[in-house]
């Protein structure tokens, strides 16, 4: 259950925050410095520099500040020593012009000053007394407002007398007592069984806001996972969160967990296509599952490919939740709870299935962002596709026809940026092996996933499968040979290749395209016989061999129409044949170079004699 796992996360990773519910860490950009006599000294910014992506940004420094025991959407509920600027300084340039907003700001400020005075009287703390004297001096208060006139509405400001008030022990103890009293009053008359812990006791009427989803469509003020603020959401007349009963400590636990996981600097969040993927382990371990898909460090992937679940058992568990915001609510797209051993097996299979033969040096493992561009020109496929990819990698859920269809459509309309693979191919060629490696790996995975559901179906291998007699696969291989024939017979670069003219048609209606391709092929073959007879003989022999593998049907030698699986097999056959031809050419070149080098060495030795 999601909320149970989140509460457990808080117990394991956020025990200190959970044990002191009256306080929380928040970024506070301003410190209002006051002397021991109660005079205004200065307004000091509390900012630091953080690296976000490739940029250096200025962000407020965090500080421990009071947590509100009640919902502050209505009424006056000040926090002690650190609060919204409207509470700390009242009406100012940050206050909207409406009279109702000014009246609200004035009431908030009065309540904040009254709480300072009450705390000073009960604790006898000198710093709180200095703040009381400061608020009694209208001139100093106005100076403080002028110092912060550039502040925006909602800015947090902390009072400081030598040190921030919130760091003083007497202030912290006072607020804990205040928090407990207010919280207990809020819980009166709301007992029930907590659906997380199973214990009977007080039920939290509302839960705190979940922060950090504004970039995912949520409100900046926060969103709610459980909220029953409309009559239609309530059952049997139960009020608020009694419809989904959770004890106060467990409600705080799951919210703390969400807020911690949603922090960008924690390394447990990845935002892809408008969805935030939050993931963690039950027990800390040196494994970042999504990083193995997204960044795919070659050394880590190599280690993963050697993983054996039988010799490396692991009782740890992996959790992942996919979320986004929808106004004031948190939208949960998906939730996964898996044994870590199974996750490793699934990730191992993910990288194995994405591999295809490549004639040059061992290429880097396929990364998730490369797959996103293989599916969408801008690298931003829809959220269902992104979720399908993540579930395939983490949970091993097979990809279906939807992803295969998207990949094939993108293949027929390439565009996009050049591949960074170092090969001898032209960078402008949209059907070069370097550009095709990633989408072909994805197509191979889709086909093998679909074949899992078909009894007796064979898996498509990483490289060329000479024994595969599936007509669509053989047609793809033929397409690669006809392309090779045209290139071999043309002295100059052709304006419109066979591939440009017929690939899309041949991959969907081979019976329509191949008679035209064969007609052109015969012309190219006659020319090549005149210019390069050995090459013409070799290519013709390969074409005859592939033709013999086709099993003619009543409609002719070639299939009439290919479905999605057939189109994928055609593309894979084309790539496999092209990669194998390039590998053989590389081998011949290396052999010839070695022979020439050996001959030159022999000649040099003879001359030296």
C-alpha positions in Angstrom: 0.0 0.0 0.0 1.4 3.4 -1.1 0.8 5.4 2.1 2.1 2.5 4.3 5.4 2.4 2.3 5.7 6.2 2.5 5.1 6.2 6.3 7.8 3.5 6.6 10.1 5.7 4.6 9.6 8.5 7.1 10.3 6.0 10.0 13.6 4.8 8.3 14.9 8.0 6.8 13.2 10.9 8.6 13.1 9.8 12.2 14.3 13.1 13.6 11.7 15.2 11.8 9.0 12.7 12.7 9.9 12.7 16.4 9.7 16.5 16.6 6.5 17.3 14.7 6.3 20.9 16.0 9.3 21.9 13.8 10.2 21.6 10.1 13.0 22.7 7.8 12.1 25.3 5.2 14.0 27.8 3.0 13.9 31.3 4.6 15.4 34.1 2.5 15.3 36.9 5.0 16.6 37.5 8.6 15.2 40.6 10.4 18.0 41.6 12.9 17.0 43.3 16.1 19.2 44.6 18.9 18.9 43.6 22.6 17.3 47.0 23.2 14.6 46.3 20.6 15.8 48.6 17.8 15.9 47.5 14.1 19.4 46.8 12.9 19.3 45.3 9.4 17.5 43.0 7.0 19.9 40.2 5.9 19.5 37.9 3.0 20.0 34.2 3.6 21.0 32.9 0.2 23.3 30.2 -1.2 24.3 29.0 -4.7 23.1 25.6 -5.9 23.9 23.7 -9.1 20.7 22.7 -11.0 21.5 20.9 -14.2 24.1 23.1 -15.9 23.1 26.3 -14.2 24.1 28.0 -10.9 21.1 29.4 -9.1 20.6 31.4 -5.9 18.3 29.8 -3.4 17.2 30.6 0.2 19.0 28.7 3.0 16.9 26.3 5.0 16.2 26.9 8.7 14.2 25.0 11.3 10.9 26.8 11.8 7.6 26.2 13.6 5.1 23.8 11.9 1.5 25.0 12.1 -0.8 22.7 14.2 -3.8 23.8 12.2 -4.9 24.6 8.7 -4.0 28.3 8.1 -6.3 28.8 5.1 -8.7 30.8 7.3 -8.4 32.7 10.6 -5.3 34.0 12.3 -2.7 31.3 13.2 0.7 32.8 13.6 4.0 30.9 13.9 6.5 31.9 16.5 9.6 33.9 15.4 9.5 33.0 11.7 6.5 33.4 9.4 5.0 34.9 6.2 6.0 38.6 5.8 2.4 39.6 6.2 2.4 38.1 9.7 5.8 39.5 10.7 5.5 43.1 9.3 1.8 43.5 8.5 0.8 45.9 5.7 3.5 46.8 3.2 4.4 46.9 -0.5 3.8 43.2 -0.6 0.1 43.6 0.4 -2.4 43.6 -2.5 -4.4 46.8 -2.9 -7.8 45.3 -2.0 -9.1 46.5 1.4 -10.0 43.0 2.4 -6.4 41.8 1.9 -5.1 44.8 3.9 -7.5 44.0 6.8 -6.5 40.4 6.7 -2.7 41.3 6.8 -3.3 43.6 9.8 -5.1 40.9 11.7 -2.4 38.4 10.9 0.3 40.9 12.1 -1.6 41.6 15.4 -1.9 37.9 16.1 1.9 37.4 15.4 2.8 40.3 17.8 0.5 39.0 20.5 2.1 35.5 20.3 5.6 37.1 20.7 4.4 38.9 23.7 2.8 35.8 25.2 5.9 33.7 24.7 8.1 36.5 26.2 5.9 36.7 29.3 5.8 32.9 29.8 9.5 32.2 29.2 11.2 35.4 30.3 13.5 35.0 27.3 15.4 38.2 26.7 15.4 37.9 22.9 11.6 37.6 22.9 11.5 40.6 25.2 13.6 42.6 22.7 11.2 41.7 19.9 8.3 42.9 22.0 10.0 46.2 22.4 10.7 46.4 18.7 7.0 45.9 17.8 6.1 48.7 20.3 8.3 51.1 18.3 6.3 52.2 15.2 9.3 54.1 13.8 11.6 51.0 13.9 8.8 48.8 12.5 8.5 51.2 9.5 12.2 51.1 8.9 12.0 47.3 8.8 9.2 47.5 6.2 11.2 49.9 4.1 14.2 47.5 4.2 12.1 44.7 2.8 10.0 46.7 0.4 11.2 44.6 -2.5 10.0 41.4 -0.9 7.3 39.4 -2.7 4.0 38.3 -1.1 4.5 35.1 0.9 8.2 35.6 1.6 9.3 34.0 4.8 11.1 36.2 7.4 12.9 35.1 10.6 13.4 37.4 13.6 16.9 37.4 15.0 18.4 38.9 18.2 22.0 37.8 18.0 20.8 34.6 16.6 17.5 33.5 15.0 14.8 33.2 17.6 13.8 29.8 16.3 17.2 28.4 17.4 16.8 29.4 21.0 15.9 26.5 23.3 13.2 28.4 25.3 11.5 29.4 22.0 11.5 25.8 20.8 10.1 24.5 24.1 7.3 27.1 24.2 6.3 26.3 20.6 6.2 22.5 21.3 3.8 23.0 24.2 1.7 25.5 22.0 1.7 23.0 19.1 0.6 20.0 21.3 -2.2 22.0 22.9 -3.6 23.3 19.6 -3.2 19.9 17.9 -5.0 18.1 20.7 -7.9 20.4 20.5 -8.1 19.9 16.8 -8.2 16.1 17.3 -11.1 16.0 19.8 -14.1 13.8 19.0 -12.5 12.2 15.9 -11.5 8.7 16.9 -11.3 5.8 14.5 -9.1 3.0 13.1 -6.0 4.2 11.2 -5.9 2.6 7.8 -2.1 2.7 7.8 -1.2 1.5 11.3 -4.4 -0.4 12.1 -4.5 1.2 15.6 -7.5 2.8 17.1 -7.2 6.5 18.2 -7.5 10.1 17.0 -8.0 10.7 13.3 -6.5 13.7 11.5 -9.4 15.8 10.1 -7.0 17.2 7.4 -3.5 16.5 6.3 -0.6 18.9 5.5 0.1 20.0 2.0 2.6 18.1 -0.2 5.1 20.6 -1.7 7.3 20.4 -4.8 4.9 19.5 -7.6 4.3 23.0 -9.0 6.5 22.1 -12.0 4.3 19.0 -12.5 1.0 20.9 -12.7 0.3 21.3 -9.0 -0.4 24.5 -7.0 2.7 26.2 -5.6 1.1 26.4 -2.2 0.9 22.6 -2.1 -1.4 19.7 -3.1 -3.3 17.0 -1.2 -3.3 13.3 -1.6 -6.3 12.8 0.6 -8.9 15.6 0.6 -12.7 15.5 1.0 -13.6 19.1 0.6 -16.7 18.5 -1.5 -20.0 16.9 -0.6 -19.6 14.4 -3.5 -16.4 13.1 -2.0 -18.0 12.2 1.4 -19.6 8.8 2.2 -22.3 8.2 4.8 -22.1 11.8 6.1 -18.5 11.5 7.4 -16.7 14.8 7.5 -13.3 15.5 5.9 -10.7 12.8 6.2 -12.8 10.5 8.3 -13.7 9.1 4.9 -10.1 7.9 4.7 -9.1 7.6 8.4 -5.4 8.2 9.2 -3.9 8.9 12.6 -2.1 12.3 13.0 1.4 10.8 13.2 0.9 8.5 10.2 -0.6 11.4 8.2 2.5 13.5 9.0 4.8 10.6 8.2 3.5 10.1 4.6 3.5 13.8 3.9 7.0 14.2 5.2 8.1 11.3 3.0 6.5 12.8 -0.1 8.0 16.2 0.6 11.5 14.6 1.1 11.2 12.5 -2.0 10.1 15.5 -4.1 13.2 17.4 -3.3 15.3 17.7 -6.5 18.6 17.4 -4.6 17.8 14.1 -2.9 18.5 11.9 -6.0 15.2 10.1 -5.6 13.2 12.0 -8.2 13.3 12.1 -12.0 10.9 14.2 -14.0 10.1 12.8 -17.4 7.4 14.1 -19.8 5.5 16.0 -17.0 5.6 13.0 -14.5 7.7 12.9 -11.4 9.0 9.4 -10.7 9.9 9.0 -7.0 11.7 5.9 -6.0 13.5 4.5 -3.0 14.6 1.3 -1.2 13.2 -0.1 2.0 16.8 -0.4 3.4 19.6 1.9 2.1 21.7 0.3 -0.6 24.1 1.4 -3.3 21.7 1.1 -6.3 20.0 3.7 -8.3 17.5 1.8 -10.5 16.3 4.7 -12.6 19.8 5.9 -13.1 20.6 2.6 -14.6 18.0 3.4 -17.3 18.5 7.1 -17.6 22.3 7.6 -17.4 23.2 3.9 -17.9 26.8 4.2 -16.8 28.7 1.5 -18.9 30.6 0.1 -15.9 27.4 -0.3 -13.8 25.5 -1.8 -16.7 28.3 -4.3 -17.3 28.2 -5.3 -13.7 24.4 -5.6 -13.9 24.6 -7.9 -17.0 26.6 -10.3 -14.9 24.0 -10.4 -12.1 22.8 -13.8 -11.0 19.8 -13.8 -8.6 20.6 -17.3 -7.3 24.1 -16.4 -6.2 23.2 -12.8 -5.1 19.9 -13.1 -3.1 18.6 -9.8 -1.7 15.7 -9.3 0.6 15.5 -5.6 0.1 12.5 -4.0 -1.6 12.2 -1.3 -4.2 9.3 1.3 -4.4 8.4 3.7 -7.1 5.4 6.1 -7.5 4.7 8.2 -10.5 3.0 11.5 -9.7 1.9 14.9 -11.1 -0.3 17.8 -9.9 -3.8 18.5 -10.9 -4.6 21.9 -9.3 -4.8 21.3 -5.6 -4.6 17.5 -5.8 -1.8 15.0 -6.2 -2.4 12.7 -9.1 -0.9 9.2 -8.7 -0.2 7.6 -12.1 1.3 4.4 -10.9 2.6 2.7 -7.8 5.1 -0.3 -7.8 6.3 -2.4 -4.9 8.9 -5.0 -5.9 11.7 -7.2 -4.5 15.0 -5.6 -5.4 16.3 -8.9 -6.8 13.4 -8.8 -9.3 14.2 -5.2 -10.2 17.8 -6.1 -11.0 16.6 -9.0 -13.2 14.2 -6.7 -15.0 16.9 -4.1 -15.6 19.3 -6.8 -16.8 16.7 -8.0 -19.3 16.0 -4.3 -20.3 19.6 -3.7 -21.4 20.0 -7.2 -23.0 16.9 -6.6 -25.2 18.0 -3.2 -26.3 21.3 -4.5 -27.7 21.7 -4.9 -31.5 24.7 -5.8 -33.6 26.9 -2.8 -34.2 29.9 -3.1 -36.6 32.2 -0.6 -34.8 33.5 -0.5 -31.3 31.3 -1.6 -28.4 28.6 1.2 -28.2 27.5 2.7 -24.9 24.4 1.2 -23.3 21.1 2.7 -24.6 19.9 5.5 -22.4 16.3 6.4 -21.6 16.5 9.9 -23.2 17.7 8.3 -26.4 14.6 6.1 -26.4 12.4 9.2 -25.9 13.9 10.8 -29.0 13.4 7.5 -30.8 9.7 7.9 -30.1 9.2 11.6 -30.5 11.0 14.3 -32.5 11.2 16.6 -29.4 12.0 13.8 -27.0 8.6 14.3 -25.3 6.3 11.3 -25.9 3.0 11.2 -24.1 2.9 10.2 -20.4 1.4 6.7 -21.2 4.4 5.9 -23.4 6.9 7.2 -20.8 5.2 5.1 -18.1 5.2 2.1 -20.3 9.0 2.4 -20.8 9.6 2.8 -17.0 7.4 -0.1 -16.2 9.2 -2.3 -18.8 12.6 -1.5 -17.3 11.7 -1.7 -13.6 8.8 -4.1 -13.5 9.4 -6.1 -16.6 5.9 -5.4 -18.0 6.0 -6.2 -21.7 5.7 -3.3 -24.2 2.7 -3.5 -26.5 1.6 -2.5 -30.0 1.3 1.2 -29.0 5.1 1.7 -28.4 6.0 -0.4 -31.4 3.6 1.7 -33.6 5.1 4.9 -32.3 8.7 3.7 -32.9 7.9 2.6 -36.5 6.2 5.9 -37.3 9.2 7.8 -36.0 11.5 5.5 -38.0 9.8 6.4 -41.2 9.9 10.1 -40.4 13.3 10.5 -38.7 14.4 14.1 -38.5 15.9 15.1 -35.1 19.5 15.5 -34.1 22.5 13.5 -35.5 23.8 10.5 -33.7 27.1 11.0 -31.8 28.4 7.5 -32.7 31.8 7.6 -34.4 31.5 5.6 -37.7 32.4 6.0 -41.3 28.9 6.8 -42.3 27.5 10.1 -43.6 26.0 12.1 -40.7 23.2 13.3 -43.0 22.0 9.7 -43.7 18.8 9.2 -41.6 19.1 5.4 -42.1 22.7 5.1 -41.0 23.5 2.3 -38.6 24.5 4.8 -35.9 21.1 6.5 -36.1 19.2 3.2 -36.3 20.9 1.5 -33.4 18.7 2.9 -30.6 15.3 2.7 -32.4 16.1 -0.9 -33.6 17.0 -1.9 -30.1 13.6 -0.7 -29.0 11.8 -2.4 -31.9 13.6 -5.6 -31.1 12.4 -5.4 -27.5 8.8 -4.7 -28.6 8.8 -7.7 -30.9 10.2 -10.1 -28.4 7.7 -8.8 -25.8 4.9 -9.5 -28.2 6.3 -12.9 -29.0 6.2 -13.8 -25.3 2.5 -14.0 -25.6 2.6 -16.3 -28.7 3.3 -20.0 -28.0 6.2 -21.3 -30.1 7.3 -17.9 -31.4 11.1 -17.5 -31.6 13.0 -14.5 -30.0 14.7 -12.1 -32.3 18.5 -12.2 -31.7 20.9 -9.3 -31.2 22.4 -9.9 -34.6 21.5 -11.4 -38.0 19.5 -14.7 -37.7 20.2 -16.6 -41.0 17.8 -19.3 -39.9 14.8 -17.0 -39.5 12.4 -17.6 -42.4 9.7 -15.2 -41.4 8.8 -13.4 -44.7 8.7 -9.9 -43.2 12.2 -10.4 -41.8 13.5 -11.7 -45.1 11.9 -8.8 -47.0 13.8 -6.4 -44.7 17.1 -8.2 -45.5 16.3 -8.0 -49.2 15.7 -4.2 -48.8 19.2 -3.8 -47.4 20.8 -5.8 -50.2 19.0 -3.8 -52.9 20.1 -0.6 -51.2 23.7 -2.0 -51.2 23.4 -2.9 -54.9 22.3 0.7 -55.8 25.2 2.2 -53.8 27.7 -0.2 -55.3 26.6 0.5 -58.9 26.4 4.3 -58.5 29.6 6.2 -59.0 28.1 9.4 -57.6 25.7 10.2 -54.8 22.2 9.4 -56.0 19.5 12.1 -55.6 16.7 9.7 -54.6 17.7 6.3 -53.3 15.6 3.1 -53.3 15.4 3.5 -49.6 13.9 7.1 -49.9 11.4 6.0 -52.5 10.3 2.5 -51.3 11.2 1.8 -47.6 7.8 3.0 -46.2 5.8 1.1 -48.9 8.0 -2.0 -48.7 7.7 -2.2 -44.9 3.9 -2.2 -45.1 2.9 -3.6 -48.6 5.9 -5.7 -49.8 3.9 -7.2 -52.7 3.4 -3.7 -54.1 6.9 -2.4 -53.6 9.2 -5.2 -54.4 8.4 -5.8 -58.1 9.3 -2.1 -58.6 12.5 -2.5 -56.5 13.5 -5.7 -58.4 13.0 -3.9 -61.7 15.4 -1.1 -60.6 17.7 -3.8 -59.1 18.1 -5.6 -62.4 19.3 -2.3 -64.1 21.8 -1.7 -61.2 23.0 -5.2 -61.5 23.7 -5.0 -65.3 25.7 -1.8 -64.7 27.6 -3.4 -61.8 28.5 -6.4 -64.0 30.2 -4.1 -66.4 32.0 -2.1 -63.8 32.8 -4.6 -61.0 31.9 -8.2 -61.9 33.0 -9.8 -58.6 30.9 -7.4 -56.6 27.9 -8.0 -58.9 28.3 -11.7 -58.6 28.5 -11.6 -54.7 25.4 -9.3 -54.4 23.4 -11.4 -56.9 24.2 -14.6 -55.0 23.0 -13.0 -51.7 19.8 -11.8 -53.4 19.1 -15.3 -54.8 19.8 -16.9 -51.4 17.3 -14.6 -49.8 14.7 -15.2 -52.5 15.0 -18.9 -51.9 14.2 -18.4 -48.2 10.8 -16.7 -49.1 7.9 -19.1 -49.0 5.6 -18.1 -51.9 1.9 -17.9 -51.0 -1.2 -17.9 -53.2 -0.9 -14.1 -53.6 2.7 -14.3 -54.8 6.3 -14.4 -53.7 6.0 -11.4 -51.3 3.5 -10.9 -48.4 0.6 -8.7 -49.3 0.3 -6.5 -46.2 2.3 -6.5 -43.0 0.8 -5.8 -39.6 2.7 -4.0 -36.8 4.8 -7.1 -35.9 5.6 -7.7 -39.5 6.7 -4.0 -40.0 8.9 -4.3 -36.9 10.5 -7.5 -38.3 11.0 -5.9 -41.7 12.9 -3.0 -40.0 14.9 -5.4 -37.9 15.8 -7.6 -40.9 16.9 -4.5 -42.8 19.2 -3.4 -39.9 20.6 -6.8 -39.2 21.5 -7.4 -42.9 23.0 -3.9 -43.2 25.0 -4.3 -40.0 26.3 -7.8 -41.1 27.3 -6.5 -44.5 29.2 -3.6 -42.9 30.9 -6.0 -40.4 32.1 -8.2 -43.3 33.4 -5.2 -45.2 35.3 -4.1 -42.0 36.8 -7.6 -41.7 37.8 -7.6 -45.4 39.4 -4.2 -45.0 41.3 -5.2 -41.9 42.5 -8.4 -43.6 43.6 -6.5 -46.7 45.5 -3.9 -44.6 47.2 -6.7 -42.6 48.2 -8.4 -45.9 49.6 -5.2 -47.3 51.5 -4.5 -44.1 52.9 -8.0 -44.1 54.0 -7.7 -47.8 55.6 -4.3 -47.1 57.6 -5.8 -44.2 58.8 -8.7 -46.4 59.9 -6.2 -49.1 61.8 -4.1 -46.6 63.5 -7.2 -45.2 64.5 -8.3 -48.8 65.9 -4.8 -49.5 67.9 -4.7 -46.3 69.6 -8.0 -47.3 
